[in-house]
Every structure is written in structure tokens, then in C-alpha cells.
Amino acid sequence: MRLAAAANGAGKLEPADAEGSAYNPTCGDRVAVTLRLDGAGRIKEIAHETVACVLAQASASILGAQLEGADASSVRRLRADVGAMLNDGMVPAPPFGDYSALKGAVVYRNRHTCVLLPIDAVLDALGASKTE
């Protein structure tokens, strides 16, 4: 609840260098992100508009606070790490340790998509697949 309420990065960047979105048809959650990138494709700034459950809101807030400096490969790695955590693996390394607050979703497989949705929106904005 604390992470969702913090809403780090909530809003929209205008102008933005990249935009992406992700949708969960099972529950209707939607996340849209806008990014500002440096010349090497690293994230300088992220904003998100999240119409979703508290799990997706918290995940988006973590990204809003910690994603600066990431590139597509590091976002893909983060997605893999969070996915592993949701399959009863280890919490992602700093600066993404706040994902530990969402580890309780492990037992609710249908909620895994909610946690991953903001990361997928960033990958969409970067034009990168989840597994490239």
C-alpha cells in the first residue's frame, strides 16, 4: 500500500521520447508509460499512468523511483528477476529490493501479470520484447 500510495513517477511526460503500454485483459488493469531517453537509449526519466490494482500501482511506483539509467537489456533482466521472484525465487537486487513487498503475490499466480504489467509497458516503450 505504501509503495502504491507514493506513486513515484505518476503522470505523463510531454514531450516524451518513447511511449508504451500494457493491458491485462483478465482484470482490466492498464499501464501507460512515457520515457525520456539519453543518446544511448538509457532512461533519463519515466512517468506512468496506472489504472490498475494496488500491485500494479506499487510496481509502477518502484519503476518511477528506480529506473533512471536503465536500458532495454537491464529492463528485460529486471522482468526476468521479478518473474523469478514470483515463482518463489529471490527478490531482485538493489535498487529494486522494494519488490520484496510484492513477494506475497507468489501464491496468487493470476496476480503475477499485475506485478509485471508496468515492466512490460516500459519494454513496449523501448521497443523491446520480454525475451530479446
C-alpha positions as CSV (number, residue, x, y, z in Angstrom):
1,M,0.0,0.0,0.0
2,R,2.9,2.4,0.9
3,L,4.5,1.9,-2.5
4,A,1.3,2.4,-4.4
5,A,0.4,5.5,-2.4
6,A,3.9,7.0,-3.1
7,A,3.0,6.9,-6.8
8,N,6.6,7.7,-7.8
9,G,6.7,8.9,-11.4
10,A,2.9,9.2,-11.7
11,G,1.8,11.4,-14.7
12,K,2.8,11.9,-18.3
13,L,6.0,13.4,-19.8
14,E,5.4,15.9,-22.6
15,P,7.3,15.8,-24.8
16,A,8.4,12.2,-24.4
17,D,10.9,10.2,-26.4
18,A,9.0,7.0,-26.1
19,E,5.6,5.8,-25.1
20,G,4.4,2.3,-24.3
21,S,1.5,0.5,-22.7
22,A,0.4,-2.8,-21.3
23,Y,-3.0,-4.3,-20.6
24,N,-4.2,-7.2,-18.6
25,P,-7.4,-8.5,-20.1
26,T,-8.1,-10.8,-17.2
27,C,-8.7,-7.9,-14.7
28,G,-8.7,-4.8,-16.9
29,D,-5.5,-3.2,-15.5
30,R,-3.8,-0.7,-17.8
31,V,-0.5,0.9,-17.6
32,A,0.9,3.6,-20.0
33,V,4.4,4.9,-19.7
34,T,6.3,7.8,-21.2
35,L,10.0,8.0,-21.2
36,R,12.8,10.5,-21.8
37,L,15.9,8.8,-23.1
38,D,19.6,9.8,-23.4
39,G,21.6,9.4,-26.6
40,A,22.5,5.8,-25.7
41,G,18.9,4.7,-25.2
42,R,19.1,4.8,-21.4
43,I,16.1,6.0,-19.4
44,K,16.6,9.6,-18.1
45,E,13.0,10.0,-16.8
46,I,9.9,7.8,-16.6
47,A,6.3,8.7,-15.9
48,H,3.3,6.3,-15.7
49,E,-0.4,6.5,-15.9
50,T,-1.7,3.5,-14.0
51,V,-5.4,2.5,-13.9
52,A,-4.8,-0.8,-12.1
53,C,-4.8,-2.7,-8.8
54,V,-2.5,-1.9,-5.9
55,L,0.0,-4.5,-7.1
56,A,0.5,-2.8,-10.5
57,Q,0.5,0.6,-8.9
58,A,3.2,-0.4,-6.5
59,S,5.3,-2.0,-9.2
60,A,4.9,1.2,-11.3
61,S,5.9,3.3,-8.3
62,I,9.1,1.2,-7.9
63,L,10.0,1.8,-11.5
64,G,9.2,5.5,-11.2
65,A,11.7,5.7,-8.3
66,Q,14.5,3.5,-9.5
67,L,14.5,3.0,-13.3
68,E,16.7,6.0,-14.2
69,G,19.8,4.9,-16.1
70,A,18.3,1.6,-17.3
71,D,18.4,0.4,-20.9
72,A,16.4,-2.2,-22.7
73,S,18.6,-5.1,-21.6
74,S,18.5,-4.1,-18.0
75,V,14.7,-3.8,-18.1
76,R,14.5,-7.3,-19.6
77,R,16.8,-8.6,-16.9
78,L,14.6,-6.9,-14.2
79,R,11.5,-8.5,-15.7
80,A,13.2,-11.9,-15.6
81,D,14.3,-11.3,-11.9
82,V,10.8,-10.2,-10.9
83,G,9.3,-13.1,-12.7
84,A,11.6,-15.5,-10.9
85,M,10.7,-13.9,-7.6
86,L,7.0,-14.5,-8.4
87,N,7.9,-18.2,-8.9
88,D,9.3,-18.3,-5.4
89,G,12.7,-17.0,-6.3
90,M,14.9,-14.3,-4.8
91,V,14.0,-10.7,-4.6
92,P,15.7,-8.5,-7.3
93,A,19.0,-6.9,-6.4
94,P,19.2,-3.2,-5.4
95,P,18.0,-0.8,-6.3
96,F,14.9,-2.9,-6.9
97,G,14.7,-4.5,-3.5
98,D,11.3,-2.9,-2.9
99,Y,9.8,-5.6,-5.0
100,S,10.1,-7.7,-1.8
101,A,6.9,-6.0,-0.7
102,L,5.2,-7.8,-3.6
103,K,6.5,-11.2,-2.9
104,G,3.2,-12.2,-1.3
105,A,1.8,-12.4,-4.8
106,V,3.8,-15.6,-5.3
107,V,0.8,-17.7,-4.1
108,Y,-1.6,-15.9,-6.4
109,R,-0.5,-16.9,-9.9
110,N,-3.3,-14.8,-11.5
111,R,-1.7,-11.7,-9.9
112,H,1.8,-12.2,-11.3
113,T,0.7,-10.3,-14.5
114,C,-0.3,-7.3,-12.4
115,V,3.2,-7.0,-10.9
116,L,4.9,-7.4,-14.3
117,L,2.5,-5.1,-16.2
118,P,4.4,-1.8,-15.6
119,I,7.7,-3.5,-16.7
120,D,6.0,-4.8,-19.8
121,A,4.8,-1.2,-20.6
122,V,8.4,0.1,-20.3
123,L,9.6,-2.7,-22.6
124,D,6.9,-1.7,-25.1
125,A,8.0,1.9,-24.9
126,L,11.6,0.8,-25.6
127,G,10.5,-1.4,-28.5
128,A,12.0,-4.4,-26.8
129,S,10.4,-7.8,-26.3
130,K,10.3,-9.5,-22.9
131,T,12.9,-12.1,-24.1
132,E,15.0,-10.4,-26.8
